Amino acid sequence: MDNQLNEVIVKDRQSFVKFLDLFRQDLLQQPQNWENKTLPDFLEALASYAEDIQGYYDNTEANVDAEKAAWSTFADIFKGAKVYE
């Protein structure tokens, strides 16, 4: 399922909805791969990762400005919150 999540190209609202559906399925099918399984833990990680996402982009030389809202950035924040400590 992780591969499917990483293969989805999120570029608009419709592809983000598809991503969220796969994201939910991933939690249901592979909870062992999630650091933040409860809603409170996930929301805390989501907020922290949203704050730190520019560092991720800089470290991976992704050439993305996190200050400019994009559907793909939202998807990256959700993926990061899945495992962020």
N, C-alpha and C positions, 0 to 999 in steps of 0.2 A: 504494500500500500504506500510506503514511503516513496517508492519510485513513481507511482502515479501522481502523488502530490507534487513531486519535483518536476514532473513532465508537463503539468498543466501550465500553459502560458496564460497568465492573467493580464489582460489588456483592457478589459471593459467590465461593466457590471455583470453581464451574463456569464462571462468566464470566471468572475469572482464567486458568483453563486455556485457554479459547478465545483470550484475549488472548495468552498465551504461544505458542500455535500460530501466530497471525498474526505475532507478533514474530519467531519463527524464520524464517517465510516471508519476511519483510521483509529479514532479513539475507541470505538466499540469493538473493533476486531483485534487491535494490538495495544491495549492499555499499558502493557509492560514497556512500551517505547515512549511513554509519556512521563515526564517529570511532574507535571502539574495536572493531576487528574480531576481535582475538585474545582468547581466554579470559582470559589474565592481564591484559590491558589493560581488558577489560570488567569484570572483578571489581574491579580497582582503582577504576575509575570508579563502579561500583555502590556500593562502600563510601563513597567520597567524596560521592556524590550523596545517599546515605542520611543522611549527616551534615549536609548542607546543604539538605535538602528544605524545612525550615521556612522558610528564607529565600525560596525560590521561592513558597511559598504566601503568605507575607507580601507579597512584591512584586506578586503578581497579585491580592491581596485575595480569596483563595479561601476564607477563613474555615475553614481546616482545621487541626486540631491534630495534627501529625505524631507526637506522643507516643502517640496513641491508634491502635493498629494497626487498619488497615482494608485490605481487598483492593484498593480503589482507590488507596491510598497505595503499596502494593507495585507496582502497575502504573505509577504515576507515577515511582517510583524507577527502574524498568527503562527506561522511555522516556527519562528524563534521562540515564542511564548510556550510552545509545546514542551520545550526542553530547557528553557532558561532557568537558572538557579539564582 
